[in-house]
Amino acid sequence: MQIISPQDLKNALENENYQIIDVREPYEFEDDSIGGINIPLDTVLNSVEHFDTSKNLVFCCQSGKRSAAIVMTLERKFHLNNLWTLDGGVNAYKELASET
């Protein structure tokens, strides 16, 4: 499983081709989003058509646990090699943003 740090994601979003997929519940996404699209964890496996597989797909959640689990599942089920999980999740990304 590939892991991307909040700083690397911030840098990559400025220069590279990434799609952020937030697997939290809609109310969590609405309250505190770092961008991307919201596909709740329990619907991800049935929502693969929403992935832009020409891009690097970065999955995120609040702390990184849910996104890590779904990345491992998607890698096994669909044999995709462009999946990433955001280390520390939205919490870590927001903490980085508040420091800069």
C-alpha positions, 0 to 999 in steps of 0.5 A: 500500500502506498502512503502519501504524507500531508506535505507531499499531497499538498505539493502534489496537488499543485503540480500533479494529477491526483483525485482525492476520494474522501471515504467519510460519511457525508456529514463529516465531509461537509463539516471538514473537507480538504477537497475531492469527492465524497464516497462513503466507505460502505459504498466505495466498492460499488462506486468504482465508476467515479474513480478517474483511474488515469490519475493517482487516487488518494483516499482519505478519512479522518485519521487514515485508518478507514482509507488504509483499509479500503485501499488494501481492499481495492488493490486486492479486488481490482489490481489497481496500482495508483492508490494512495492513503493519506497518512494521518488523514484529514486531521494531519492535513488540516494540522499542516495547513494551520502551520503554514 
